[in-house]
Amino acid sequence: MKLLFDTHIWLWSLADPDRLSSRVRKELGTPANELWLSPVSIWEILYLDAKKKIKLPAPAAEWLADAMSAVPAKEAPFTHDVALETSRIFLPHRDPADRFLVATANVFGLTLVTADKVLIEAKACAILASR
């Protein structure tokens, strides 16, 4: 399975894995599964840190470098096709990060790992729900 981290799932997998469902922990730990991370998640973490919405244990750039080493994941490229796909997605909110993550999952045939009820219920892409 090719799994795309939702930003909060990536954060939880690093800082608080007990928040993940047992199924998600199992799938993230399965060597046969590919783990993917979008640059949108990096942007979102930088944004949330700057707005003091999250508290990182180190300066953001340092923490991100360590985090990307700790959980090796393929970079899900932000392409023209991904940008175009965002116009075909219906979500009941306007969160741009969610739109880009769903579009990325659709374009590259990835399964979005999320605990976000809105994304789970929207069924706009393949989802592995952490419940």
RAMO-V936137 format. One record per residue. RES is the residue in one letter. SS is DSSP state (helix for helix, strand for strand, loop for the rest). D_CENTER is the distance of its C-alpha to the mean C-alpha in Angstrom with 2 decimals. Layout:
RES;SS;D_CENTER / RES;SS;D_CENTER
//
This chain:
M;loop;14.99 / K;strand;12.24 / L;strand;8.86 / L;strand;5.53 / F;strand;2.94 / D;loop;1.98 / T;helix;3.85 / H;helix;6.67 / I;helix;6.23 / W;helix;6.13 / L;helix;8.91 / W;helix;10.65 / S;helix;10.81 / L;helix;12.59 / A;helix;14.64 / D;loop;15.26 / P;helix;14.58 / D;helix;17.18 / R;helix;14.94 / L;loop;13.17 / S;loop;15.34 / S;helix;17.64 / R;helix;16.43 / V;helix;12.80 / R;helix;14.42 / K;helix;16.76 / E;helix;14.46 / L;helix;12.34 / G;loop;15.86 / T;loop;17.42 / P;loop;18.46 / A;loop;18.84 / N;loop;15.16 / E;strand;13.26 / L;strand;9.95 / W;strand;8.01 / L;strand;6.08 / S;strand;6.61 / P;helix;9.32 / V;helix;8.22 / S;helix;5.97 / I;helix;9.34 / W;helix;11.28 / E;helix;9.83 / I;helix;10.67 / L;helix;13.96 / Y;helix;14.71 / L;helix;14.26 / D;helix;16.28 / A;helix;18.90 / K;loop;19.31 / K;loop;19.69 / K;loop;17.12 / I;loop;15.77 / K;loop;18.07 / L;loop;17.17 / P;loop;19.89 / A;loop;20.66 / P;loop;20.62 / A;helix;17.19 / A;helix;17.96 / E;helix;19.39 / W;helix;16.66 / L;helix;13.98 / A;helix;16.43 / D;helix;16.99 / A;helix;13.38 / M;helix;12.75 / S;helix;16.05 / A;helix;15.48 / V;loop;12.55 / P;loop;13.45 / A;loop;10.91 / K;strand;11.90 / E;strand;11.11 / A;strand;10.10 / P;loop;12.92 / F;loop;13.30 / T;loop;16.49 / H;helix;19.15 / D;helix;18.30 / V;helix;14.74 / A;helix;16.52 / L;helix;19.14 / E;helix;16.92 / T;helix;15.70 / S;helix;19.37 / R;helix;19.48 / I;loop;16.82 / F;loop;18.16 / L;loop;16.19 / P;loop;18.42 / H;loop;17.07 / R;loop;16.67 / D;loop;13.37 / P;helix;12.81 / A;helix;9.15 / D;helix;8.67 / R;helix;11.32 / F;helix;9.94 / L;helix;6.68 / V;helix;9.33 / A;helix;11.78 / T;helix;10.02 / A;helix;9.72 / N;helix;13.33 / V;helix;14.76 / F;helix;13.78 / G;loop;14.23 / L;loop;10.88 / T;strand;9.98 / L;strand;6.83 / V;strand;6.66 / T;strand;7.14 / A;loop;10.22 / D;loop;10.56 / K;helix;14.07 / V;helix;14.25 / L;helix;11.57 / I;helix;13.16 / E;helix;16.55 / A;helix;16.04 / K;loop;15.71 / A;loop;14.66 / C;loop;12.89 / A;loop;12.86 / I;strand;11.16 / L;strand;11.29 / A;strand;11.96 / S;loop;12.17 / R;loop;15.54
//
